């Protein structure tokens, strides 16, 4: 369970915060303020976030599993340790090829 304080948020093990569904997608906001929003995702194998865009810059960080990530006209393979930065407006999608845990960070403007 996250431990928020007046000055920081501490989550000792992000993977322990997600029970990856066998069929479906779980998303949970683990931090949000006026500058950023951080969402933890658990994808069952074969689950997909269809192509969409964001009005904010964003990053994807993969903690476990694997996914095919569409980035504009490209598709890249994500695995544990993969980091992706996306500018606003870039069409993107995520399709889990295995049970997967991913962290999405959205960067809000000033």
N, CA, C and O atoms as a printed pandas DataFrame, in Angstrom:
     atom_number atom_name residue_name chain_id  residue_number  x_coord  y_coord  z_coord
0              1         N          UNK        A               1    0.857   -1.187    0.000
1              2        CA          UNK        A               1    0.000    0.000    0.000
2              3         C          UNK        A               1    0.898    1.245    0.000
3              4         O          UNK        A               1    1.849    1.308    0.779
4              5         N          UNK        A               2    0.613    2.245   -0.867
5              6        CA          UNK        A               2    1.421    3.460   -0.894
6              7         C          UNK        A               2    1.416    4.161    0.461
7              8         O          UNK        A               2    0.433    4.116    1.200
8              9         N          UNK        A               3    2.518    4.798    0.762
9             10        CA          UNK        A               3    2.628    5.556    1.992
10            11         C          UNK        A               3    2.837    7.025    1.630
11            12         O          UNK        A               3    3.974    7.460    1.447
12            13         N          UNK        A               4    1.726    7.808    1.522
13            14        CA          UNK        A               4    1.889    9.228    1.201
14            15         C          UNK        A               4    2.217   10.025    2.462
15            16         O          UNK        A               4    1.745    9.708    3.554
16            17         N          UNK        A               5    3.019   11.047    2.293
17            18        CA          UNK        A               5    3.292   11.982    3.377
18            19         C          UNK        A               5    3.127   13.378    2.803
19            20         O          UNK        A               5    2.743   13.538    1.644
20            21         N          UNK        A               6    3.412   14.363    3.596
21            22        CA          UNK        A               6    3.289   15.742    3.124
22            23         C          UNK        A               6    4.298   16.057    2.034
23            24         O          UNK        A               6    4.071   16.964    1.233
24            25         N          UNK        A               7    5.422   15.321    1.983
25            26        CA          UNK        A               7    6.478   15.661    1.038
26            27         C          UNK        A               7    6.814   14.576    0.030
27            28         O          UNK        A               7    7.510   14.861   -0.945
28            29         N          UNK        A               8    6.353   13.348    0.217
29            30        CA          UNK        A               8    6.704   12.303   -0.734
30            31         C          UNK        A               8    5.688   11.164   -0.701
31            32         O          UNK        A               8    4.888   11.047    0.227
32            33         N          UNK        A               9    5.743   10.333   -1.735
33            34        CA          UNK        A               9    4.959    9.101   -1.799
34            35         C          UNK        A               9    5.953    7.965   -1.941
35            36         O          UNK        A               9    6.838    8.017   -2.795
36            37         N          UNK        A              10    5.816    6.945   -1.116
37            38        CA          UNK        A              10    6.730    5.803   -1.138
38            39         C          UNK        A              10    5.942    4.535   -1.411
39            40         O          UNK        A              10    5.037    4.190   -0.652
40            41         N          UNK        A              11    6.278    3.834   -2.493
41            42        CA          UNK        A              11    5.693    2.536   -2.809
42            43         C          UNK        A              11    6.866    1.571   -2.920
43            44         O          UNK        A              11    7.606    1.628   -3.903
44            45         N          UNK        A              12    7.060    0.686   -1.944
45            46        CA          UNK        A              12    8.253   -0.152   -1.930
46            47         C          UNK        A              12    8.335   -1.171   -3.065
47            48         O          UNK        A              12    9.437   -1.575   -3.435
48            49         N          UNK        A              13    7.198   -1.599   -3.629
49            50        CA          UNK        A              13    7.233   -2.625   -4.680
50            51         C          UNK        A              13    6.029   -2.433   -5.602
51            52         O          UNK        A              13    4.920   -2.856   -5.277
52            53         N          UNK        A              14    6.249   -1.801   -6.741
53            54        CA          UNK        A              14    5.147   -1.541   -7.667
54            55         C          UNK        A              14    4.484   -2.828   -8.143
55            56         O          UNK        A              14    3.265   -2.872   -8.311
56            57         N          UNK        A              15    5.276   -3.873   -8.361
57            58        CA          UNK        A              15    4.694   -5.127   -8.843
58            59         C          UNK        A              15    3.717   -5.717   -7.831
59            60         O          UNK        A              15    2.750   -6.373   -8.219
60            61         N          UNK        A              16    3.955   -5.494   -6.551
61            62        CA          UNK        A              16    3.057   -6.003   -5.517
62            63         C          UNK        A              16    1.742   -5.232   -5.484
63            64         O          UNK        A              16    0.779   -5.685   -4.866
64            65         N          UNK        A              17    1.689   -4.086   -6.134
65            66        CA          UNK        A              17    0.489   -3.254   -6.143
66            67         C          UNK        A              17   -0.515   -3.666   -7.220
67            68         O          UNK        A              17   -1.619   -3.124   -7.271
68            69         N          UNK        A              18   -0.145   -4.625   -8.088
69            70        CA          UNK        A              18   -1.002   -5.003   -9.212
70            71         C          UNK        A              18   -1.250   -6.504   -9.216
71            72         O          UNK        A              18   -0.312   -7.300   -9.250
72            73         N          UNK        A              19   -2.510   -6.878   -9.180
73            74        CA          UNK        A              19   -2.892   -8.255   -9.473
74            75         C          UNK        A              19   -3.284   -8.265  -10.939
75            76         O          UNK        A              19   -4.386   -7.847  -11.293
76            77         N          UNK        A              20   -2.381   -8.745  -11.798
77            78        CA          UNK        A              20   -2.623   -8.706  -13.237
78            79         C          UNK        A              20   -3.809   -9.620  -13.558
79            80         O          UNK        A              20   -3.789  -10.806  -13.229
80            81         N          UNK        A              21   -4.836   -9.066  -14.200
81            82        CA          UNK        A              21   -5.993   -9.902  -14.534
82            83         C          UNK        A              21   -5.644  -10.913  -15.626
83            84         O          UNK        A              21   -4.799  -10.641  -16.479
84            85         N          UNK        A              22   -6.292  -12.076  -15.599
85            86        CA          UNK        A              22   -6.049  -13.049  -16.663
86            87         C          UNK        A              22   -6.728  -12.613  -17.948
87            88         O          UNK        A              22   -6.249  -12.922  -19.039
88            89         N          UNK        A              23   -7.844  -11.895  -17.830
89            90        CA          UNK        A              23   -8.572  -11.428  -19.001
90            91         C          UNK        A              23   -9.082  -10.020  -18.708
91            92         O          UNK        A              23  -10.126   -9.851  -18.078
92            93         N          UNK        A              24   -8.356   -9.028  -19.158
93            94        CA          UNK        A              24   -8.771   -7.652  -18.917
94            95         C          UNK        A              24   -7.576   -6.764  -18.647
95            96         O          UNK        A              24   -6.424   -7.193  -18.717
96            97         N          UNK        A              25   -7.882   -5.513  -18.337
97            98        CA          UNK        A              25   -6.863   -4.509  -18.045
98            99         C          UNK        A              25   -7.248   -3.823  -16.744
99           100         O          UNK        A              25   -8.384   -3.381  -16.574
100          101         N          UNK        A              26   -6.300   -3.740  -15.837
101          102        CA          UNK        A              26   -6.491   -3.029  -14.583
102          103         C          UNK        A              26   -5.674   -1.754  -14.651
103          104         O          UNK        A              26   -4.522   -1.786  -15.083
104          105         N          UNK        A              27   -6.245   -0.629  -14.231
105          106        CA          UNK        A              27   -5.464    0.610  -14.139
106          107         C          UNK        A              27   -5.765    1.268  -12.809
107          108         O          UNK        A              27   -6.904    1.280  -12.342
108          109         N          UNK        A              28   -4.719    1.816  -12.208
109          110        CA          UNK        A              28   -4.873    2.444  -10.904
110          111         C          UNK        A              28   -3.929    3.643  -10.811
111          112         O          UNK        A              28   -2.722    3.504  -11.005
112          113         N          UNK        A              29   -4.479    4.809  -10.517
113          114        CA          UNK        A              29   -3.643    5.992  -10.327
114          115         C          UNK        A              29   -2.914    5.854   -8.999
115          116         O          UNK        A              29   -3.539    5.677   -7.953
116          117         N          UNK        A              30   -1.583    5.936   -9.048
117          118        CA          UNK        A              30   -0.787    5.809   -7.824
118          119         C          UNK        A              30   -0.247    7.152   -7.352
119          120         O          UNK        A              30    0.241    7.269   -6.228
120          121         N          UNK        A              31   -0.335    8.181   -8.225
121          122        CA          UNK        A              31    0.097    9.516   -7.824
122          123         C          UNK        A              31   -0.519   10.520   -8.786
123          124         O          UNK        A              31   -0.614   10.267   -9.987
124          125         N          UNK        A              32   -0.938   11.664   -8.248
125          126        CA          UNK        A              32   -1.452   12.727   -9.094
126          127         C          UNK        A              32   -1.285   14.055   -8.371
127          128         O          UNK        A              32   -1.621   14.184   -7.194
128          129         N          UNK        A              33   -0.759   15.038   -9.094
129          130        CA          UNK        A              33   -0.708   16.404   -8.595
130          131         C          UNK        A              33   -0.879   17.336   -9.779
131          132         O          UNK        A              33   -1.258   16.885  -10.860
132          133         N          UNK        A              34   -0.610   18.619   -9.606
133          134        CA          UNK        A              34   -0.824   19.566  -10.696
134          135         C          UNK        A              34    0.201   19.454  -11.817
135          136         O          UNK        A              34    0.016   20.053  -12.876
136          137         N          UNK        A              35    1.287   18.695  -11.606
137          138        CA          UNK        A              35    2.347   18.563  -12.621
138          139         C          UNK        A              35    2.374   17.214  -13.323
139          140         O          UNK        A              35    2.829   17.118  -14.463
140          141         N          UNK        A              36    1.881   16.151  -12.642
141          142        CA          UNK        A              36    1.957   14.818  -13.246
142          143         C          UNK        A              36    0.864   13.900  -12.713
143          144         O          UNK        A              36    0.269   14.134  -11.661
144          145         N          UNK        A              37    0.631   12.857  -13.480
145          146        CA          UNK        A              37   -0.281   11.789  -13.073
146          147         C          UNK        A              37    0.414   10.480  -13.434
147          148         O          UNK        A              37    0.888   10.304  -14.557
148          149         N          UNK        A              38    0.468    9.561  -12.464
149          150        CA          UNK        A              38    1.150    8.283  -12.683
150          151         C          UNK        A              38    0.140    7.163  -12.482
151          152         O          UNK        A              38   -0.509    7.064  -11.440
152          153         N          UNK        A              39    0.023    6.314  -13.515
153          154        CA          UNK        A              39   -0.969    5.254  -13.513
154          155         C          UNK        A              39   -0.267    3.915  -13.695
155          156         O          UNK        A              39    0.559    3.749  -14.592
156          157         N          UNK        A              40   -0.606    2.968  -12.837
157          158        CA          UNK        A              40   -0.079    1.614  -12.896
158          159         C          UNK        A              40   -1.084    0.754  -13.655
159          160         O          UNK        A              40   -2.270    0.749  -13.327
160          161         N          UNK        A              41   -0.615    0.028  -14.669
161          162        CA          UNK        A              41   -1.479   -0.829  -15.486
162          163         C          UNK        A              41   -1.081   -2.282  -15.331
163          164         O          UNK        A              41    0.104   -2.604  -15.244
164          165         N          UNK        A              42   -2.068   -3.156  -15.295
165          166        CA          UNK        A              42   -1.859   -4.592  -15.399
166          167         C          UNK        A              42   -2.660   -5.094  -16.582
167          168         O          UNK        A              42   -3.873   -4.894  -16.636
168          169         N          UNK        A              43   -1.999   -5.745  -17.535
169          170        CA          UNK        A              43   -2.650   -6.260  -18.744
170          171         C          UNK        A              43   -2.631   -7.782  -18.714
171          172         O          UNK        A              43   -1.585   -8.384  -18.472
172          173         N          UNK        A              44   -3.774   -8.407  -18.956
173          174        CA          UNK        A              44   -3.780   -9.835  -19.231
174          175         C          UNK        A              44   -3.178  -10.062  -20.605
175          176         O          UNK        A              44   -3.220   -9.170  -21.452
176          177         N          UNK        A              45   -2.616  -11.245  -20.840
177          178        CA          UNK        A              45   -2.034  -11.564  -22.152
178          179         C          UNK        A              45   -3.075  -11.365  -23.243
179          180         O          UNK        A              45   -4.211  -11.822  -23.116
180          181         N          UNK        A              46   -2.685  -10.679  -24.316
181          182        CA          UNK        A              46   -3.569  -10.439  -25.443
182          183         C          UNK        A              46   -4.455   -9.217  -25.300
183          184         O          UNK        A              46   -5.160   -8.865  -26.246
184          185         N          UNK        A              47   -4.445   -8.552  -24.139
185          186        CA          UNK        A              47   -5.270   -7.367  -23.933
186          187         C          UNK        A              47   -4.621   -6.156  -24.591
187          188         O          UNK        A              47   -3.399   -6.095  -24.728
188          189         N          UNK        A              48   -5.443   -5.197  -24.996
189          190        CA          UNK        A              48   -4.941   -4.082  -25.798
190          191         C          UNK        A              48   -5.600   -2.760  -25.434
191          192         O          UNK        A              48   -6.804   -2.689  -25.185
192          193         N          UNK        A              49   -4.781   -1.718  -25.408
193          194        CA          UNK        A              49   -5.285   -0.340  -25.433
194          195         C          UNK        A              49   -5.189    0.071  -26.897
195          196         O          UNK        A              49   -4.088    0.189  -27.436
196          197         N          UNK        A              50   -6.329    0.291  -27.543
197          198        CA          UNK        A              50   -6.320    0.618  -28.963
198          199         C          UNK        A              50   -5.689    1.992  -29.182
199          200         O          UNK        A              50   -5.510    2.774  -28.248
200          201         N          UNK        A              51   -5.358    2.260  -30.441
201          202        CA          UNK        A              51   -4.645    3.495  -30.775
202          203         C          UNK        A              51   -5.410    4.725  -30.298
203          204         O          UNK        A              51   -6.619    4.848  -30.491
204          205         N          UNK        A              52   -4.664    5.628  -29.669
205          206        CA          UNK        A              52   -5.212    6.883  -29.162
206          207         C          UNK        A              52   -4.074    7.889  -29.075
207          208         O          UNK        A              52   -2.919    7.550  -29.336
208          209         N          UNK        A              53   -4.395    9.122  -28.711
209          210        CA          UNK        A              53   -3.380   10.153  -28.520
210          211         C          UNK        A              53   -3.586   10.787  -27.149
211          212         O          UNK        A              53   -4.622   10.603  -26.509
212          213         N          UNK        A              54   -2.586   11.531  -26.718
213          214        CA          UNK        A              54   -2.673   12.283  -25.474
214          215         C          UNK        A              54   -2.306   13.728  -25.766
215          216         O          UNK        A              54   -1.468   14.004  -26.624
216          217         N          UNK        A              55   -2.933   14.639  -25.053
217          218        CA          UNK        A              55   -2.609   16.057  -25.228
218          219         C          UNK        A              55   -1.380   16.448  -24.410
219          220         O          UNK        A              55   -0.922   17.589  -24.474
220          221         N          UNK        A              56   -0.843   15.482  -23.632
221          222        CA          UNK        A              56    0.311   15.749  -22.770
222          223         C          UNK        A              56    1.478   14.843  -23.149
223          224         O          UNK        A              56    1.258   13.753  -23.678
224          225         N          UNK        A              57    2.715   15.268  -22.891
225          226        CA          UNK        A              57    3.840   14.341  -23.016
226          227         C          UNK        A              57    3.637   13.204  -22.020
227          228         O          UNK        A              57    3.044   13.392  -20.957
228          229         N          UNK        A              58    4.139   12.018  -22.379
229          230        CA          UNK        A              58    3.952   10.854  -21.517
230          231         C          UNK        A              58    5.131    9.906  -21.642
231          232         O          UNK        A              58    5.851    9.908  -22.641
232          233         N          UNK        A              59    5.315    9.093  -20.601
233          234        CA          UNK        A              59    6.300    8.013  -20.667
234          235         C          UNK        A              59    5.611    6.702  -20.323
235          236         O          UNK        A              59    4.628    6.674  -19.582
236          237         N          UNK        A              60    6.140    5.624  -20.872
237          238        CA          UNK        A              60    5.748    4.262  -20.544
238          239         C          UNK        A              60    6.982    3.553  -20.017
239          240         O          UNK        A              60    8.056    3.644  -20.612
240          241         N          UNK        A              61    6.836    2.848  -18.907
241          242        CA          UNK        A              61    7.914    2.045  -18.355
242          243         C          UNK        A              61    7.332    0.663  -18.083
243          244         O          UNK        A              61    6.305    0.534  -17.415
244          245         N          UNK        A              62    7.990   -0.364  -18.601
245          246        CA          UNK        A              62    7.502   -1.729  -18.460
246          247         C          UNK        A              62    8.264   -2.431  -17.343
247          248         O          UNK        A              62    9.494   -2.481  -17.343
248          249         N          UNK        A              63    7.503   -2.972  -16.388
249          250        CA          UNK        A              63    8.093   -3.623  -15.215
250          251         C          UNK        A              63    8.134   -5.131  -15.347
251          252         O          UNK        A              63    9.038   -5.773  -14.813
252          253         N          UNK        A              64    7.165   -5.712  -16.055
253          254        CA          UNK        A              64    7.138   -7.160  -16.249
254          255         C          UNK        A              64    6.361   -7.474  -17.516
255          256         O          UNK        A              64    5.616   -6.636  -18.023
256          257         N          UNK        A              65    6.542   -8.686  -18.023
257          258        CA          UNK        A              65    5.803   -9.145  -19.196
258          259         C          UNK        A              65    6.390   -8.640  -20.485
259          260         O          UNK        A              65    7.603   -8.476  -20.611
260          261         N          UNK        A              66    5.512   -8.390  -21.452
261          262        CA          UNK        A              66    5.946   -7.928  -22.759
262          263         C          UNK        A              66    4.765   -7.384  -23.535
263          264         O          UNK        A              66    3.621   -7.767  -23.290
264          265         N          UNK        A              67    5.045   -6.486  -24.473
265          266        CA          UNK        A              67    3.973   -5.865  -25.248
266          267         C          UNK        A              67    4.504   -5.377  -26.578
267          268         O          UNK        A              67    5.690   -5.081  -26.725
268          269         N          UNK        A              68    3.600   -5.298  -27.549
269          270        CA          UNK        A              68    3.869   -4.608  -28.800
270          271         C          UNK        A              68    3.284   -3.212  -28.641
271          272         O          UNK        A              68    2.098   -3.056  -28.353
272          273         N          UNK        A              69    4.126   -2.199  -28.831
273          274        CA          UNK        A              69    3.705   -0.822  -28.634
274          275         C          UNK        A              69    3.741   -0.114  -29.980
275          276         O          UNK        A              69    4.792   -0.016  -30.614
276          277         N          UNK        A              70    2.588    0.378  -30.407
277          278        CA          UNK        A              70    2.514    1.174  -31.622
278          279         C          UNK        A              70    2.857    2.610  -31.295
279          280         O          UNK        A              70    2.308    3.195  -30.360
280          281         N          UNK        A              71    3.770    3.176  -32.071
281          282        CA          UNK        A              71    4.213    4.563  -31.891
282          283         C          UNK        A              71    4.189    5.221  -33.260
283          284         O          UNK        A              71    5.144    5.094  -34.026
284          285         N          UNK        A              72    3.108    5.921  -33.577
285          286        CA          UNK        A              72    2.971    6.470  -34.928
286          287         C          UNK        A              72    2.926    5.317  -35.917
287          288         O          UNK        A              72    2.092    4.420  -35.789
288          289         N          UNK        A              73    3.820    5.332  -36.907
289          290        CA          UNK        A              73    3.870    4.272  -37.918
290          291         C          UNK        A              73    4.751    3.094  -37.507
291          292         O          UNK        A              73    4.834    2.104  -38.233
292          293         N          UNK        A              74    5.405    3.190  -36.356
293          294        CA          UNK        A              74    6.319    2.135  -35.897
294          295         C          UNK        A              74    5.657    1.244  -34.854
295          296         O          UNK        A              74    4.717    1.651  -34.171
296          297         N          UNK        A              75    6.166    0.022  -34.744
297          298        CA          UNK        A              75    5.799   -0.877  -33.654
298          299         C          UNK        A              75    7.092   -1.354  -33.017
299          300         O          UNK        A              75    7.990   -1.838  -33.706
300          301         N          UNK        A              76    7.184   -1.218  -31.702
301          302        CA          UNK        A              76    8.373   -1.680  -30.976
302          303         C          UNK        A              76    7.942   -2.724  -29.954
303          304         O          UNK        A              76    6.798   -2.733  -29.498
304          305         N          UNK        A              77    8.873   -3.596  -29.604
305          306        CA          UNK        A              77    8.614   -4.600  -28.588
306          307         C          UNK        A              77    9.098   -4.070  -27.245
307          308         O          UNK        A              77   10.227   -3.596  -27.118
308          309         N          UNK        A              78    8.224   -4.160  -26.247
309          310        CA          UNK        A              78    8.579   -3.745  -24.895
310          311         C          UNK        A              78    8.764   -4.991  -24.045
311          312         O          UNK        A              78    8.073   -5.993  -24.230
312          313         N          UNK        A              79    9.706   -4.916  -23.110
313          314        CA          UNK        A              79    9.975   -5.997  -22.163
314          315         C          UNK        A              79   10.333   -5.342  -20.842
315          316         O          UNK        A              79   10.445   -4.117  -20.792
316          317         N          UNK        A              80   10.516   -6.100  -19.770
317          318        CA          UNK        A              80   10.896   -5.476  -18.499
318          319         C          UNK        A              80   12.136   -4.591  -18.684
319          320         O          UNK        A              80   13.157   -5.036  -19.209
320          321         N          UNK        A              81   12.030   -3.364  -18.256
321          322        CA          UNK        A              81   13.127   -2.414  -18.401
322          323         C          UNK        A              81   12.956   -1.446  -19.553
323          324         O          UNK        A              81   13.699   -0.468  -19.641
324          325         N          UNK        A              82   11.995   -1.687  -20.445
325          326        CA          UNK        A              82   11.790   -0.789  -21.589
326          327         C          UNK        A              82   11.210    0.548  -21.117
327          328         O          UNK        A              82   10.320    0.590  -20.269
328          329         N          UNK        A              83   11.737    1.638  -21.687
329          330        CA          UNK        A              83   11.282    3.007  -21.412
330          331         C          UNK        A              83   10.935    3.656  -22.741
331          332         O          UNK        A              83   11.684    3.534  -23.710
332          333         N          UNK        A              84    9.801    4.344  -22.788
333          334        CA          UNK        A              84    9.364    5.051  -23.996
334          335         C          UNK        A              84    8.884    6.443  -23.582
335          336         O          UNK        A              84    8.094    6.580  -22.648
336          337         N          UNK        A              85    9.367    7.478  -24.286
337          338        CA          UNK        A              85    8.856    8.840  -24.102
338          339         C          UNK        A              85    8.065    9.202  -25.351
339          340         O          UNK        A              85    8.509    8.948  -26.471
340          341         N          UNK        A              86    6.890    9.798  -25.153
341          342        CA          UNK        A              86    6.037   10.173  -26.282
342          343         C          UNK        A              86    5.667   11.653  -26.184
343          344         O          UNK        A              86    5.260   12.118  -25.120
344          345         N          UNK        A              87    5.804   12.394  -27.285
345          346        CA          UNK        A              87    5.363   13.790  -27.282
346          347         C          UNK        A              87    3.838   13.844  -27.374
347          348         O          UNK        A              87    3.204   12.851  -27.730
348          349         N          UNK        A              88    3.246   14.999  -27.055
349          350        CA          UNK        A              88    1.793   15.132  -27.203
350          351         C          UNK        A              88    1.377   14.862  -28.646
351          352         O          UNK        A              88    2.092   15.211  -29.585
352          353         N          UNK        A              89    0.216   14.239  -28.808
353          354        CA          UNK        A              89   -0.345   14.042  -30.144
354          355         C          UNK        A              89    0.137   12.813  -30.887
355          356         O          UNK        A              89   -0.386   12.525  -31.964
356          357         N          UNK        A              90    1.112   12.068  -30.367
357          358        CA          UNK        A              90    1.611   10.886  -31.065
358          359         C          UNK        A              90    0.595    9.742  -30.924
359          360         O          UNK        A              90    0.286    9.333  -29.805
360          361         N          UNK        A              91    0.076    9.225  -32.035
361          362        CA          UNK        A              91   -0.810    8.067  -31.932
362          363         C          UNK        A              91   -0.027    6.876  -31.360
363          364         O          UNK        A              91    1.089    6.592  -31.795
364          365         N          UNK        A              92   -0.621    6.189  -30.389
365          366        CA          UNK        A              92    0.061    5.050  -29.783
366          367         C          UNK        A              92   -0.953    4.017  -29.304
367          368         O          UNK        A              92   -2.119    4.327  -29.060
368          369         N          UNK        A              93   -0.473    2.772  -29.175
369          370        CA          UNK        A              93   -1.305    1.668  -28.702
370          371         C          UNK        A              93   -0.398    0.696  -27.953
371          372         O          UNK        A              93    0.821    0.709  -28.118
372          373         N          UNK        A              94   -1.019   -0.152  -27.123
373          374        CA          UNK        A              94   -0.274   -1.155  -26.362
374          375         C          UNK        A              94   -1.049   -2.466  -26.444
375          376         O          UNK        A              94   -2.236   -2.509  -26.120
376          377         N          UNK        A              95   -0.373   -3.549  -26.880
377          378        CA          UNK        A              95   -0.976   -4.883  -26.882
378          379         C          UNK        A              95   -0.054   -5.828  -26.126
379          380         O          UNK        A              95    1.074   -6.086  -26.546
380          381         N          UNK        A              96   -0.547   -6.336  -25.011
381          382        CA          UNK        A              96    0.259   -7.224  -24.173
382          383         C          UNK        A              96    0.429   -8.580  -24.853
383          384         O          UNK        A              96   -0.548   -9.187  -25.292
384          385         N          UNK        A              97    1.661   -9.047  -24.936
385          386        CA          UNK        A              97    1.943  -10.373  -25.494
386          387         C          UNK        A              97    2.080  -11.413  -24.386
387          388         O          UNK        A              97    2.206  -12.607  -24.657
388          389         N          UNK        A              98    2.055  -10.952  -23.143
389          390        CA          UNK        A              98    2.130  -11.794  -21.944
390          391         C          UNK        A              98    1.493  -10.980  -20.824
391          392         O          UNK        A              98    1.270   -9.783  -21.006
392          393         N          UNK        A              99    1.195  -11.575  -19.680
393          394        CA          UNK        A              99    0.742  -10.754  -18.556
394          395         C          UNK        A              99    1.788   -9.664  -18.291
395          396         O          UNK        A              99    2.974   -9.962  -18.154
396          397         N          UNK        A             100    1.350   -8.411  -18.219
397          398        CA          UNK        A             100    2.278   -7.277  -18.249
398          399         C          UNK        A             100    1.903   -6.223  -17.216
399          400         O          UNK        A             100    0.726   -5.952  -16.980
400          401         N          UNK        A             101    2.937   -5.631  -16.602
401          402        CA          UNK        A             101    2.754   -4.477  -15.725
402          403         C          UNK        A             101    3.515   -3.302  -16.329
403          404         O          UNK        A             101    4.689   -3.423  -16.681
404          405         N          UNK        A             102    2.828   -2.159  -16.445
405          406        CA          UNK        A             102    3.379   -0.965  -17.080
406          407         C          UNK        A             102    3.035    0.253  -16.230
407          408         O          UNK        A             102    1.977    0.307  -15.603
408          409         N          UNK        A             103    3.938    1.226  -16.217
409          410        CA          UNK        A             103    3.701    2.503  -15.546
410          411         C          UNK        A             103    3.593    3.592  -16.614
411          412         O          UNK        A             103    4.493    3.764  -17.437
412          413         N          UNK        A             104    2.478    4.321  -16.587
413          414        CA          UNK        A             104    2.260    5.465  -17.465
414          415         C          UNK        A             104    2.427    6.729  -16.641
415          416         O          UNK        A             104    1.816    6.865  -15.581
416          417         N          UNK        A             105    3.255    7.660  -17.119
417          418        CA          UNK        A             105    3.378    8.976  -16.481
418          419         C          UNK        A             105    2.953   10.027  -17.495
419          420         O          UNK        A             105    3.489   10.101  -18.601
420          421         N          UNK        A             106    1.976   10.839  -17.094
421          422        CA          UNK        A             106    1.520   11.973  -17.898
422          423         C          UNK        A             106    2.064   13.239  -17.276
423          424         O          UNK        A             106    1.959   13.443  -16.067
424          425         N          UNK        A             107    2.648   14.094  -18.107
425          426        CA          UNK        A             107    3.252   15.339  -17.628
426          427         C          UNK        A             107    2.339   16.499  -17.997
427          428         O          UNK        A             107    2.166   16.825  -19.171
428          429         N          UNK        A             108    1.758   17.115  -16.972
429          430        CA          UNK        A             108    0.856   18.236  -17.181
430          431         C          UNK        A             108    1.662   19.522  -17.347
431          432         O          UNK        A             108    2.777   19.641  -16.840
432          433         N          UNK        A             109    1.086   20.470  -18.056
433          434        CA          UNK        A             109    1.771   21.753  -18.254
434          435         C          UNK        A             109    1.826   22.550  -16.965
435          436         O          UNK        A             109    1.230   22.182  -15.953
436          437         N          UNK        A             110    2.555   23.645  -17.031
437          438        CA          UNK        A             110    2.692   24.521  -15.859
438          439         C          UNK        A             110    1.398   25.259  -15.616
439          440         O          UNK        A             110    1.304   26.048  -14.676
